[in-house]
Amino acid sequence: MIAIDRMTIDSPPAGFSFARTGSGAEGEWIVVADPTAKAGRAIEQRSADRTDYRFPLAIHESFSAKDLVMQVRFKPVAGRIDQAGGVVVRLADHDNYYVARANALEHNVRFYRVVAGRRQQLGTSNIRVTSNEWHILALRAEGDRFTVSYDGAVLFEVRDGTFRDAGGVALWTKADSVTRFDQVTITTLP
């Protein structure tokens, strides 16, 4: 578990580096006080740049794995273009990775591979995603099998062999999404 409770409010989250897929402004990642978060604070991406093809990343600096489960509690707070939050696995760099994301304006959860900065949808589920409420999004990567869960229920499973090696993990948002992240848990699989 990433220790958000030990991070300093009004500072960038410790142990992360930042990047962006697409165009537009870089993300603005900061630790904020949030009484509804489990530890009373959360990691927030607060830049409201409306560039549509813009995906800010907060990359965990000291982790790499191939087979893992990444789970996060997230809360879409604001955004007119999008209100999305996601988790990234097998990150090779800011333009090459897998991402599972939920969007409160579209009411869906999707799974993409991003190759050379271009998203390719591999799976989707239409499901209610509410703004200003905490939800749990999980992505299990095991070999070429990826399982996406939302609020404790498995939504779908996808097979893909594009990224076969170990890679990094990251938090992800889109366009002008102001999203908070809490309880980031990463578990490696045998």
Secondary structure, 3 states (H helix, E strand, C coil): CCCHHHCCCCCCCCCEEEEEEECCCCCCEEEEECCCCCCCEEEEECCCCCCCCEEEEEEECCCCECCEEEEEEEEEEECCCCCEEEEEEEEEECCEEEEEEEECCCCEEEEEEEECCEEEEEEEEECCCCCCCCEEEEEEEECCEEEEEECCEEEEEEECCCCCCCEEEEEECCCCCEEEEEEEEEEECC
